[in-house]
């Protein structure tokens, strides 16, 4: 796995790697089609293999103690893909929901789907509603799957739901995202993208303002628990400053040979 990272500025406290486990991990699952093409298979085979990777990663995240996991399954811009591929993707998602819901119940996971539903087939919407209701009691982890999702679209949908009065706060917009069915989770701590690309592709733009960014060259169908562990270990080594200064080095009792080189 190749990695790259960037951190932004903000108002939260400076933390070192002691904040070892991210509360909210978000993953852009990229590379299904290329995985299949390299094997001389139709792209649909890559999406099926990607669904197996979802199960591996979800269960691994639950075991590691991640509180919220958001997976980018289908963006609002993915409607531009060939109709046959879109149909195959939606059919796979609908068929997988029942099995995923069963696994979620067994593992104490609550399943939620974020994004627009008005452009989805009614049978798929019914399957989503059933899966969400079946897993509503899960308290160990929340699994969110983004379908027909756009980060910019989510913010636009939330604006009319902001309370009237003074200028809205960041917290108010985050809450409005939840009421719009577009979010509502804690801010993203760790954003992972597989498949070798280095962009966020309109995913959780507001929630990821201070996320640590981890990029992997591995194609999504090949991803498993060891890859998640690598991303979590990388995150644990980050110093999250949120606009603050680095933490001061420990006192050296005046020994010039132990002087800090922190910048």
LOSE-359210 format. One record per residue: residue in one letter; x, y, z of N, C-alpha, C, O in turn; chain. Coordinates in steps of 0.1 Angstrom, whole numbers, plus 5000, padded with zeros to 4 digits. Layout:
N
   r    n_x    n_y    n_z   ca_x   ca_y   ca_z    c_x    c_y    c_z    o_x    o_y    o_z   c
   A      X      Y      Z      X      Y      Z      X      Y      Z      X      Y      Z   A
...
// end
This chain:
263
   r    n_x    n_y    n_z   ca_x   ca_y   ca_z    c_x    c_y    c_z    o_x    o_y    o_z   c
   X   5008   4988   5000   5000   5000   5000   5009   5012   5000   5017   5014   5009   A
   X   5007   5021   4990   5013   5034   4991   5004   5044   4997   4992   5044   4996   A
   X   5010   5053   5005   5002   5062   5012   5007   5077   5010   5018   5079   5006   A
   X   4998   5086   5013   5001   5100   5012   4991   5106   5022   4980   5101   5024   A
   X   4995   5117   5028   4986   5123   5038   4986   5138   5038   4996   5144   5033   A
   X   4976   5144   5043   4975   5159   5044   4966   5162   5056   4956   5155   5058   A
   X   4969   5172   5063   4960   5176   5074   4957   5191   5073   4965   5199   5068   A
   X   4945   5195   5078   4941   5209   5076   4942   5216   5089   4948   5212   5099   A
   X   4935   5227   5090   4934   5235   5102   4920   5236   5107   4911   5234   5099   A
   X   4918   5238   5120   4905   5238   5126   4906   5243   5140   4915   5249   5144   A
   X   4895   5239   5148   4894   5243   5161   4896   5233   5172   4895   5236   5184   A
   X   4897   5220   5168   4899   5209   5178   4913   5209   5184   4922   5216   5179   A
   X   4914   5202   5195   4927   5202   5202   4938   5194   5194   4935   5185   5186   A
   X   4950   5198   5196   4961   5191   5191   4962   5177   5197   4961   5176   5209   A
   X   4963   5167   5189   4964   5153   5194   4976   5146   5187   4978   5148   5175   A
   X   4983   5138   5195   4993   5130   5189   4987   5116   5186   4975   5114   5186   A
   X   4995   5106   5183   4991   5093   5179   4983   5086   5190   4978   5075   5188   A
   X   4982   5093   5202   4975   5087   5213   4960   5085   5209   4953   5077   5214   A
   X   4955   5094   5201   4942   5093   5195   4942   5082   5185   4940   5085   5173   A
   X   4946   5070   5189   4950   5060   5180   4939   5054   5171   4942   5050   5160   A
   X   4927   5054   5176   4916   5048   5168   4907   5059   5163   4901   5066   5171   A
   X   4905   5060   5150   4896   5070   5145   4881   5067   5148   4877   5055   5147   A
   X   4874   5076   5152   4859   5074   5155   4852   5071   5142   4843   5062   5142   A
   X   4856   5078   5131   4848   5077   5119   4858   5075   5107   4867   5083   5105   A
   X   4857   5063   5101   4865   5060   5089   4856   5060   5077   4845   5054   5077   A
   X   4861   5067   5067   4853   5067   5054   4862   5061   5043   4874   5064   5043   A
   X   4856   5053   5034   4864   5047   5024   4858   5049   5010   4846   5046   5008   A
   X   4866   5053   5001   4862   5054   4987   4867   5041   4981   4879   5039   4979   A
   X   4858   5032   4978   4861   5019   4973   4863   5019   4958   4854   5018   4950   A
   X   4875   5021   4954   4878   5023   4939   4887   5011   4934   4895   5006   4941   A
   X   4884   5007   4922   4892   4997   4915   4885   4985   4911   4891   4976   4905   A
   X   4872   4983   4913   4865   4971   4909   4866   4968   4894   4869   4957   4890   A
   X   4863   4978   4886   4863   4976   4872   4877   4973   4866   4879   4964   4858   A
   X   4887   4980   4871   4901   4977   4867   4905   4963   4871   4913   4956   4864   A
   X   4901   4959   4883   4904   4945   4888   4899   4935   4878   4906   4925   4875   A
   X   4887   4937   4874   4881   4927   4864   4888   4928   4851   4891   4917   4845   A
   X   4890   4940   4846   4896   4942   4832   4910   4935   4832   4913   4929   4822   A
   X   4918   4936   4842   4931   4930   4842   4930   4915   4842   4940   4909   4838   A
   X   4919   4910   4845   4917   4895   4845   4909   4890   4833   4906   4879   4832   A
   X   4907   4900   4824   4899   4896   4812   4885   4893   4814   4878   4886   4807   A
   X   4879   4899   4825   4865   4896   4829   4857   4909   4827   4862   4920   4827   A
   X   4844   4907   4826   4835   4919   4825   4835   4926   4839   4838   4921   4849   A
   X   4833   4939   4838   4834   4948   4850   4825   4943   4861   4828   4945   4873   A
   X   4813   4937   4857   4804   4932   4867   4810   4923   4877   4807   4922   4889   A
   X   4820   4915   4872   4827   4905   4881   4835   4912   4891   4836   4908   4903   A
   X   4841   4924   4888   4848   4932   4897   4839   4937   4908   4843   4938   4920   A
   X   4827   4941   4905   4818   4946   4915   4814   4935   4924   4812   4937   4936   A
   X   4812   4923   4919   4809   4912   4928   4820   4909   4937   4818   4906   4949   A
   X   4832   4909   4932   4844   4907   4941   4845   4918   4951   4849   4916   4963   A
   X   4841   4931   4947   4842   4942   4956   4832   4940   4968   4835   4945   4979   A
   X   4820   4934   4965   4811   4932   4976   4816   4922   4986   4813   4924   4998   A
   X   4825   4913   4982   4831   4904   4992   4841   4912   5001   4842   4910   5013   A
   X   4848   4921   4994   4857   4930   5002   4850   4938   5012   4855   4941   5023   A
   X   4838   4943   5008   4830   4951   5018   4828   4942   5031   4829   4947   5042   A
   X   4824   4930   5029   4821   4922   5041   4834   4920   5049   4833   4921   5062   A
   X   4845   4918   5043   4858   4916   5050   4861   4929   5058   4864   4928   5070   A
   X   4860   4940   5052   4864   4953   5058   4854   4957   5069   4858   4962   5080   A
   X   4841   4955   5067   4831   4959   5077   4834   4950   5090   4834   4956   5101   A
   X   4835   4938   5088   4837   4929   5100   4850   4932   5107   4851   4932   5119   A
   X   4861   4935   5099   4874   4939   5105   4872   4952   5113   4877   4953   5124   A
   X   4865   4962   5107   4863   4975   5114   4856   4973   5127   4859   4979   5137   A
   X   4846   4964   5127   4838   4962   5139   4847   4956   5150   4846   4959   5161   A
   X   4856   4946   5146   4865   4940   5156   4875   4950   5161   4879   4949   5173   A
   X   4879   4959   5153   4889   4969   5157   4883   4980   5166   4891   4987   5172   A
   X   4870   4981   5166   4864   4991   5175   4861   5004   5168   4859   5014   5175   A
   X   4861   5005   5155   4857   5017   5148   4842   5020   5151   4834   5011   5150   A
   X   4839   5032   5154   4826   5036   5157   4816   5038   5145   4805   5033   5146   A
   X   4821   5045   5135   4813   5047   5123   4822   5044   5111   4834   5048   5110   A
   X   4816   5037   5101   4823   5034   5089   4814   5038   5077   4803   5033   5076   A
   X   4819   5046   5069   4811   5051   5057   4818   5046   5044   4829   5049   5042   A
   X   4810   5039   5036   4816   5034   5023   4809   5041   5011   4797   5042   5011   A
   X   4817   5045   5002   4812   5052   4990   4809   5042   4979   4819   5037   4973   A
   X   4797   5038   4978   4793   5027   4969   4789   5032   4955   4792   5026   4945   A
   X   4782   5044   4954   4778   5049   4941   4776   5064   4942   4768   5069   4950   A
   X   4783   5071   4934   4782   5086   4935   4771   5091   4925   4767   5084   4916   A
   X   4767   5103   4928   4757   5109   4919   4762   5110   4904   4754   5110   4895   A
   X   4775   5111   4903   4781   5112   4889   4782   5098   4883   4785   5097   4870   A
   X   4781   5087   4890   4782   5074   4885   4770   5071   4875   4771   5061   4868   A
   X   4760   5079   4876   4749   5076   4866   4753   5078   4852   4747   5073   4842   A
   X   4765   5084   4850   4770   5086   4836   4776   5073   4830   4779   5073   4818   A
   X   4778   5063   4839   4783   5051   4834   4773   5044   4824   4762   5047   4824   A
   X   4778   5034   4817   4769   5026   4808   4757   5021   4816   4759   5016   4827   A
   X   4745   5021   4809   4733   5017   4816   4734   5003   4821   4729   5000   4832   A
   X   4740   4994   4813   4741   4980   4817   4749   4979   4830   4746   4971   4839   A
   X   4760   4987   4832   4768   4986   4844   4761   4991   4856   4761   4986   4867   A
   X   4754   5002   4854   4746   5008   4865   4735   4998   4869   4733   4996   4881   A
   X   4728   4992   4860   4718   4982   4863   4724   4971   4871   4718   4966   4881   A
   X   4736   4966   4867   4742   4955   4874   4746   4959   4888   4744   4951   4898   A
   X   4751   4971   4890   4755   4976   4903   4743   4977   4912   4743   4973   4924   A
   X   4732   4983   4907   4720   4984   4916   4714   4971   4919   4710   4969   4930   A
   X   4714   4962   4910   4709   4948   4912   4718   4941   4923   4712   4935   4932   A
   X   4731   4943   4922   4740   4937   4932   4737   4943   4946   4737   4935   4956   A
   X   4736   4956   4946   4733   4962   4959   4720   4957   4965   4720   4954   4977   A
   X   4710   4956   4957   4697   4952   4962   4698   4937   4968   4693   4934   4978   A
   X   4705   4929   4960   4706   4915   4964   4715   4913   4976   4712   4904   4985   A
   X   4724   4922   4978   4734   4921   4989   4728   4926   5002   4733   4923   5013   A
   X   4718   4935   5001   4713   4941   5013   4708   4932   5024   4711   4933   5036   A
   X   4701   4921   5020   4695   4912   5029   4706   4905   5037   4706   4903   5049   A
   X   4716   4900   5029   4727   4893   5036   4736   4902   5044   4740   4898   5055   A
   X   4738   4914   5040   4745   4924   5048   4738   4927   5061   4744   4929   5071   A
   X   4725   4929   5060   4717   4932   5071   4718   4920   5082   4719   4923   5094   A
   X   4717   4908   5077   4719   4896   5086   4732   4897   5093   4732   4895   5105   A
   X   4743   4899   5086   4756   4900   5092   4757   4912   5102   4763   4911   5112   A
   X   4750   4923   5098   4750   4934   5107   4743   4931   5121   4748   4935   5131   A
   X   4732   4924   5120   4725   4920   5132   4734   4911   5141   4734   4913   5153   A
   X   4740   4902   5134   4749   4892   5142   4760   4900   5149   4765   4895   5159   A
   X   4765   4911   5143   4777   4918   5148   4773   4931   5155   4782   4938   5159   A
   X   4760   4933   5158   4756   4945   5165   4758   4958   5157   4761   4968   5163   A
   X   4757   4958   5144   4760   4969   5136   4747   4975   5130   4738   4968   5126   A
   X   4746   4988   5131   4734   4995   5125   4738   4999   5111   4749   5005   5109   A
   X   4729   4996   5102   4731   5000   5088   4723   5011   5084   4711   5011   5086   A
   X   4729   5021   5077   4722   5033   5072   4727   5035   5058   4738   5033   5055   A
   X   4718   5040   5049   4721   5044   5036   4719   5059   5034   4709   5064   5038   A
   X   4730   5066   5030   4729   5080   5028   4729   5083   5013   4734   5075   5005   A
   X   4724   5095   5009   4723   5099   4996   4709   5100   4991   4700   5098   4999   A
   X   4707   5103   4979   4693   5105   4973   4687   5091   4971   4693   5081   4968   A
   X   4673   5091   4973   4666   5079   4970   4656   5080   4959   4650   5071   4955   A
   X   4653   5093   4956   4643   5095   4946   4646   5090   4932   4637   5089   4924   A
   X   4659   5087   4929   4662   5082   4916   4665   5067   4916   4668   5061   4906   A
   X   4663   5061   4928   4665   5047   4929   4652   5039   4925   4641   5045   4927   A
   X   4654   5027   4921   4642   5018   4918   4634   5016   4931   4640   5014   4942   A
   X   4621   5016   4931   4613   5015   4943   4616   5002   4950   4616   5001   4963   A
   X   4619   4991   4943   4623   4978   4949   4636   4980   4958   4637   4974   4968   A
   X   4645   4987   4952   4657   4990   4960   4655   4998   4972   4660   4996   4983   A
   X   4647   5008   4971   4643   5017   4982   4637   5008   4993   4639   5010   5005   A
   X   4628   4999   4989   4621   4991   4999   4631   4982   5006   4630   4980   5018   A
   X   4641   4977   4998   4651   4968   5004   4660   4976   5014   4664   4971   5025   A
   X   4663   4989   5011   4670   4998   5020   4663   5000   5033   4668   4999   5044   A
   X   4650   5003   5031   4642   5006   5043   4641   4994   5052   4642   4995   5064   A
   X   4640   4982   5046   4639   4969   5054   4652   4967   5061   4652   4963   5073   A
   X   4663   4969   5054   4676   4966   5061   4679   4976   5072   4684   4972   5083   A
   X   4675   4989   5070   4677   4999   5081   4669   4995   5093   4673   4996   5104   A
   X   4656   4991   5090   4647   4988   5102   4652   4975   5109   4652   4975   5121   A
   X   4657   4966   5102   4662   4953   5108   4674   4955   5116   4676   4948   5126   A
   X   4682   4965   5113   4695   4967   5120   4694   4979   5130   4705   4982   5135   A
   X   4683   4985   5132   4682   4997   5139   4687   4996   5153   4691   5006   5159   A
   X   4687   4984   5159   4691   4982   5173   4706   4981   5175   4711   4979   5186   A
   X   4714   4980   5164   4728   4978   5164   4735   4990   5172   4733   5002   5168   A
   X   4743   4987   5182   4750   4997   5189   4765   4996   5189   4772   5005   5194   A
   X   4771   4986   5183   4785   4984   5183   4792   4992   5173   4803   4997   5175   A
   X   4786   4995   5161   4791   5003   5151   4780   5007   5141   4770   5000   5140   A
   X   4782   5018   5135   4773   5023   5125   4780   5022   5111   4790   5027   5109   A
   X   4773   5014   5102   4778   5012   5089   4769   5021   5080   4757   5019   5079   A
   X   4775   5030   5073   4768   5039   5064   4773   5037   5049   4785   5036   5047   A
   X   4763   5034   5040   4767   5032   5027   4761   5044   5018   4749   5047   5019   A
   X   4770   5050   5011   4766   5062   5003   4762   5057   4989   4770   5052   4982   A
   X   4749   5060   4985   4744   5056   4972   4737   5068   4966   4729   5075   4973   A
   X   4740   5070   4953   4736   5082   4947   4739   5095   4955   4730   5103   4959   A
   X   4752   5095   4959   4756   5105   4969   4765   5116   4962   4773   5112   4954   A
   X   4764   5128   4967   4773   5139   4963   4775   5148   4975   4765   5152   4981   A
   X   4787   5151   4978   4790   5159   4989   4785   5173   4987   4779   5179   4997   A
   X   4787   5179   4975   4781   5192   4973   4766   5192   4973   4760   5201   4978   A
   X   4760   5181   4967   4746   5180   4967   4740   5179   4982   4729   5184   4985   A
   X   4748   5172   4990   4743   5170   5004   4743   5184   5011   4733   5186   5019   A
   X   4753   5192   5009   4753   5205   5016   4741   5214   5010   4734   5220   5018   A
   X   4739   5213   4997   4727   5221   4992   4714   5216   4997   4705   5224   5000   A
   X   4713   5203   4999   4700   5197   5005   4698   5201   5019   4687   5202   5024   A
   X   4709   5203   5026   4708   5207   5041   4705   5221   5043   4700   5225   5054   A
   X   4709   5230   5034   4708   5245   5036   4693   5248   5040   4691   5256   5049   A
   X   4683   5244   5033   4669   5248   5036   4665   5243   5050   4655   5248   5055   A
   X   4672   5233   5056   4668   5227   5068   4675   5234   5080   4673   5230   5092   A
   X   4684   5244   5077   4690   5251   5088   4680   5260   5096   4671   5265   5090   A
   X   4682   5261   5109   4673   5269   5117   4674   5284   5113   4684   5289   5109   A
   X   4662   5290   5113   4662   5305   5110   4669   5312   5122   4670   5308   5133   A
   X   4673   5324   5119   4679   5333   5129   4693   5336   5126   4697   5339   5114   A
   X   4702   5336   5136   4716   5341   5133   4723   5332   5123   4718   5321   5119   A
   X   4735   5336   5119   4742   5328   5110   4744   5314   5115   4748   5312   5127   A
   X   4743   5304   5107   4744   5290   5112   4758   5286   5116   4768   5292   5111   A
   X   4759   5277   5125   4772   5272   5129   4776   5259   5122   4767   5254   5115   A
   X   4788   5255   5123   4792   5243   5117   4784   5231   5123   4780   5222   5115   A
   X   4782   5231   5136   4774   5221   5142   4760   5220   5137   4754   5209   5135   A
   X   4754   5232   5134   4740   5232   5129   4740   5226   5115   4730   5219   5111   A
   X   4750   5229   5107   4750   5223   5093   4752   5208   5094   4746   5201   5086   A
   X   4760   5204   5103   4762   5189   5104   4749   5182   5108   4746   5172   5103   A
   X   4742   5189   5117   4729   5183   5121   4719   5183   5109   4711   5174   5108   A
   X   4719   5194   5102   4710   5195   5090   4713   5185   5080   4704   5180   5073   A
   X   4726   5181   5078   4729   5171   5069   4723   5158   5073   4718   5150   5065   A
   X   4722   5155   5086   4716   5143   5091   4701   5144   5089   4695   5133   5085   A
   X   4694   5155   5091   4680   5156   5088   4677   5154   5074   4666   5150   5070   A
   X   4686   5158   5065   4684   5157   5050   4686   5143   5045   4685   5140   5033   A
   X   4690   5134   5054   4693   5120   5050   4707   5119   5043   4709   5109   5036   A
   X   4715   5129   5045   4728   5130   5038   4740   5128   5047   4751   5127   5042   A
   X   4738   5126   5060   4750   5125   5069   4745   5123   5083   4739   5113   5086   A
   X   4749   5132   5092   4745   5131   5106   4756   5123   5114   4753   5122   5126   A
   X   4766   5119   5109   4777   5111   5116   4787   5121   5121   4788   5133   5117   A
   X   4796   5117   5130   4807   5125   5135   4816   5129   5123   4816   5122   5112   A
   X   4823   5139   5124   4833   5143   5114   4842   5132   5111   4846   5124   5120   A
   X   4847   5131   5098   4855   5120   5094   4869   5122   5100   4875   5133   5099   A
   X   4875   5112   5106   4889   5113   5111   4899   5107   5101   4909   5113   5099   A
   X   4895   5096   5094   4904   5090   5085   4896   5087   5072   4886   5080   5072   A
   X   4901   5092   5061   4895   5090   5048   4905   5082   5040   4916   5086   5038   A
   X   4900   5070   5035   4908   5061   5028   4903   5060   5013   4891   5059   5011   A
   X   4912   5060   5004   4908   5057   4990   4917   5046   4984   4930   5047   4985   A
   X   4911   5036   4979   4919   5025   4972   4920   5028   4957   4913   5038   4952   A
   X   4927   5020   4950   4927   5021   4935   4938   5030   4929   4938   5031   4917   A
   X   4946   5037   4937   4957   5045   4932   4954   5059   4929   4963   5067   4926   A
   X   4941   5063   4929   4938   5077   4926   4940   5086   4939   4940   5081   4950   A
   X   4942   5099   4937   4945   5108   4948   4936   5120   4948   4940   5131   4946   A
   X   4923   5116   4949   4913   5127   4950   4901   5122   4958   4900   5110   4961   A
   X   4893   5131   4963   4882   5127   4972   4868   5126   4965   4859   5121   4971   A
   X   4868   5130   4952   4856   5127   4944   4842   5130   4950   4833   5122   4949   A
   X   4841   5142   4955   4828   5147   4960   4823   5139   4971   4810   5137   4972   A
   X   4831   5133   4980   4827   5124   4991   4828   5131   5004   4840   5135   5008   A
   X   4817   5133   5011   4818   5138   5025   4826   5150   5026   4835   5151   5035   A
   X   4824   5160   5018   4833   5172   5017   4832   5180   5030   4843   5184   5035   A
   X   4821   5182   5036   4820   5190   5048   4825   5182   5060   4833   5187   5068   A
   X   4822   5169   5061   4826   5161   5072   4841   5158   5072   4846   5154   5082   A
   X   4847   5159   5061   4861   5155   5059   4871   5167   5060   4882   5166   5056   A
   X   4866   5178   5065   4874   5190   5064   4888   5188   5071   4898   5194   5067   A
   X   4888   5180   5082   4901   5178   5089   4905   5163   5089   4913   5159   5098   A
   X   4900   5156   5080   4903   5142   5079   4918   5139   5075   4924   5147   5068   A
   X   4924   5129   5080   4937   5124   5076   4934   5116   5063   4925   5108   5063   A
   X   4942   5118   5053   4940   5112   5040   4950   5101   5037   4962   5103   5037   A
   X   4945   5089   5035   4953   5077   5033   4950   5071   5019   4938   5067   5017   A
   X   4959   5071   5010   4957   5066   4996   4964   5053   4994   4976   5051   4998   A
   X   4958   5043   4988   4963   5030   4986   4963   5027   4971   4953   5030   4964   A
   X   4973   5020   4966   4973   5016   4952   4965   5002   4950   4963   4998   4939   A
   X   4962   4996   4961   4955   4983   4960   4941   4985   4955   4934   4994   4959   A
   X   4937   4976   4945   4923   4977   4940   4914   4971   4950   4917   4962   4958   A
   X   4902   4977   4951   4893   4974   4962   4890   4959   4964   4890   4954   4975   A
   X   4888   4951   4953   4885   4937   4956   4896   4929   4963   4893   4919   4968   A
   X   4908   4935   4963   4919   4928   4969   4921   4933   4984   4930   4928   4991   A
   X   4913   4942   4988   4915   4948   5002   4908   4939   5012   4898   4933   5010   A
   X   4915   4938   5024   4910   4930   5035   4915   4936   5048   4919   4947   5049   A
   X   4914   4928   5058   4917   4933   5072   4931   4938   5073   4933   4948   5080   A
   X   4941   4932   5067   4955   4937   5068   4956   4951   5063   4964   4959   5068   A
   X   4949   4954   5052   4949   4968   5046   4943   4978   5056   4948   4989   5057   A
   X   4932   4974   5062   4926   4983   5071   4935   4985   5083   4937   4996   5088   A
   X   4942   4975   5088   4951   4976   5099   4963   4986   5095   4967   4994   5103   A
   X   4967   4985   5082   4978   4994   5078   4974   5008   5079   4981   5017   5083   A
   X   4961   5011   5074   4956   5025   5074   4955   5029   5089   4958   5041   5092   A
   X   4950   5021   5097   4948   5025   5111   4961   5027   5118   4962   5037   5126   A
   X   4971   5019   5115   4984   5021   5121   4990   5034   5116   4997   5042   5124   A
   X   4989   5037   5103   4994   5050   5098   4987   5062   5105   4993   5072   5108   A
   X   4974   5061   5107   4966   5071   5113   4971   5073   5128   4972   5085   5132   A
   X   4974   5062   5135   4978   5063   5148   4992   5071   5150   4994   5076   5160   A
   X   4999   5071   5139   5012   5078   5140   5011   5093   5136   5021   5100   5136   A
   X   4999   5097   5132   4998   5111   5128   4997   5120   5140   4991   5116   5150   A
   X   5001   5133   5139   4999   5143   5149   4989   5152   5143   4991   5160   5134   A
   X   4977   5152   5149   4966   5160   5144   4965   5173   5151   4962   5174   5163   A
   X   4968   5184   5144   4970   5197   5150   4958   5206   5149   4956   5214   5158   A
   X   4949   5204   5139   4937   5212   5138   4941   5227   5139   4933   5235   5145   A
   X   4952   5231   5133   4955   5245   5132   4964   5249   5144   4969   5261   5144   A
   X   4966   5241   5154   4975   5244   5165   4989   5241   5162   4993   5238   5151   A
   X   4998   5243   5172   5012   5240   5171   5015   5226   5176   5007   5220   5183   A
   X   5026   5221   5171   5030   5207   5176   5031   5207   5191   5035   5217   5198   A
   X   5029   5196   5197   5030   5194   5211   5044   5197   5215   5053   5192   5208   A
   X   5047   5203   5227   5061   5206   5231   5068   5193   5234   5062   5183   5239   A
   X   5081   5192   5231   5089   5181   5234   5091   5179   5249   5090   5189   5256   A
   X   5093   5167   5254   5095   5165   5268   5108   5173   5273   5117   5176   5266   A
   X   5107   5178   5286   5118   5185   5292   5131   5177   5291   5131   5164   5293   A
   X   5143   5183   5289   5155   5176   5288   5165   5178   5300   5176   5174   5299   A
   X   5160   5185   5310   5168   5188   5322   5181   5195   5318   5192   5193   5325   A
   X   5180   5204   5308   5192   5212   5304   5202   5205   5296   5213   5211   5294   A
   X   5201   5193   5292   5211   5185   5284   5210   5190   5270   5200   5187   5263   A
   X   5220   5197   5265   5219   5202   5251   5219   5191   5241   5214   5194   5230   A
   X   5223   5179   5244   5223   5168   5235   5209   5162   5233   5207   5154   5224   A
   X   5199   5167   5242   5186   5162   5241   5176   5173   5237   5164   5172   5239   A
   X   5181   5183   5230   5173   5194   5226   5163   5190   5216   5165   5181   5208   A
   X   5151   5196   5217   5140   5192   5207   5143   5198   5193   5148   5209   5192   A
   X   5140   5191   5183   5141   5196   5170   5127   5198   5163   5126   5198   5151   A
   X   5117   5199   5172   5103   5200   5167   5102   5213   5159   5108   5224   5163   A
   X   5094   5213   5148   5092   5225   5140   5078   5230   5141   5075   5240   5135   A
// end
